[in-house]
């Protein structure tokens, strides 16, 4: 695939034209000399569904929007890091990101045993494959037990031969399972190394002159004076930064990188930012947990604790916002009761997603303003977040799903209503606090 595969389509040409026509619309009170409006962006994790996030940011950039503070988890961390590192704040970057995505075969990221891609594909086609294997294995045991009973009642050469063959098969399968478990354990309970993804991310950042935390801060950590921003009130206005969420399972903590780099003795001059993204996207059991040092803590997918870290941008002390928060969620749908009964794999995946979204949802329940004015859903219900074997057409559809959601945001967003509602909320809380 190449860039043209995504952009030289009738829908995309119309979408780009529509977004460009909205460049004069007011999206923020933070504007640079070229007229770009700035927003703070937080992106949810979701495996390969992250392609849709690139579609969302691409179309926002076509409307003249740029990103000030950035945060994301897992797939959201990938787009977050690349948006931060692939150019200056006033430059569009999503097209560059899309070009890199077009060139890579996602299935190459599944860099475990050669059978892993095949097994993954079979599981995606038939989520109950594990249940079927277990039933077959138990079936062998039941047949053998029945045969033993028959052999005890009616000694017979055929029964004895069948019992011997059955026992041999079961012993072989037992040894095979033991070997697989030991291999799995040796790889720190991950099917894939994650090395190919890391090298892919590292090479992209290196090409753009970002090979250390120091390099990242030089290009992504700016204040309003450096970017010559026009702001109505510059008091306590946050400088631009980048946050990637990961989970330290050794110490059971949510970690924000690169903010917490010093706590893990990571040298800013030598630590590559690709490490943070690799740590954030370490899907448990699929990718090996990440370690910065050989005997250091293990890091896994930040989505286990916070898959949508919008709370990082929560500033209750501000009455009148100067810059909006844009939060992008990959909406996979909740399914029906019948879906939960399809198999143990589906059931366990639903539990996993419920747990990993809990803290973020709790924050949104307590802060309805963000839910109403800051969150924008991308419909990705027709895709599986672990399908690294996406076809070219599926990649295009995912990208366009993000574009569609981005256009809806551009058309419906009302900056004046956003500010008025935030001021009303602040006044309500202040009055309630004073009464108490």
C-alpha positions, 0 to 999 in steps of 0.5 A: 500500500501507499499514501494514494491508496488512502487519500486518492478516493472520492470520499477522502477528497470530499472529506478533505474539501469539507474540512478545509472549508471549516478552517475559519471556524473557531475551535480554540482561544489558543491560536498561532501566527498562521491561524492554527487553532490548538487543542489538547488531545487524548487518545484511547488504546485499541490494538490495530484499531489505532489506524482510525485514530490517524484518520481522526487527527488527519482530518482535524489537521486539514481544518487547521487544528494542531495539538498542544498537550498529548496523551494516549495509551497503547495504540493511542500512545503510538499516534500520540508519540508520532504526533509529538515527534514528527515535526514542529507544533504548527506542522501537520503530521498525520499524513506522515504517520499514515505513510508509515502505516501504509508501508508496514505489514501489521502481521509482521508485528506478531513476531513470535513462533511462525505459527502465531499468525496462523493461530491468531487468524484461526482464533479471529475466525472462530473465537471458540477454537480454544473451547473446541480443542479442550472438548476434543482433549476431554473427549479423548480422556472419556473414550479412554476411560470407557475403553478401560471399563470395557477392557476390565469387563471383557478383556479383548486385544482390540480394547487393549490396543485402543487403550494403548494408542489413546494413552500414548496420544494423551501422554504426547499431548501432555508433554507438548502442553508442558513444553509450550507452557515452559516456552511461554514462561521463558518468554515472560508469558508473551506469544510475541517478542515485540521487537519488530514493532519497537524497531519500526517505531524507533526507525520512524523517530530516528528519521525525524531526529528524535532518538532520546528523551532530550530530543523529544523535549526539544521538539514537543515540550514548548511554551506559548512564547516559543510557539508565538501563540495568541492567548487571551489569558496567559496565566497558568497556561500549561506548556506542551507535553507528551504522556504515554501510559503504561503499567508497571506490574512489578510494583502494581502502578500506573506510570506516566512516561516520560514524566516518571523516567527519572524514577526508573533511572532512565537517562534522558540523553540515551533513553529512546522514546520508542521504549515508552510506546513499546511498554504501553502497547505490551498487550498481556499474553500477546506481547512480552512484557517490556523491561528497560533494564535486564533485572528491572520491573516488567511493563505491560499495556497501560490499558490495564489501568487507564486506557483513556487517560483524559483525567490528566487534563482535568483542571478544576481550578480553571473557570474559563477554558482557553483550549478545549480537550478532545478525547477520541474513543474507539467504540467497539460496541458492548454486544448483546447478552447472547454474545456473552454466551458464545464462548469462554473466550468472548466472556473473558474478553468482556471481563478484561475490557470492563476492568481496563476501562473502569477507572476512566469511566469512573472519572467520566461518571463524576465529571459529566462535562467531559463526557458531553463536550470532550469525547468523540467516538469512532465506530469500529464495531466491524473490526477486531482489535487484535486482527494484525492480518487486516486486508488493505480494504479493512485498513482503508475503512478503519482510516475512513471511520476516523475521518468520518468521526473527525468531520462530525466533531468539526461540524458540531463543535461549538467553542462558545457553548463549550466555554459557557458550560464549563463556566457554569459548572465551575460556578455551581461547584464554587457555590456548593463549596462556599455553602459547605 
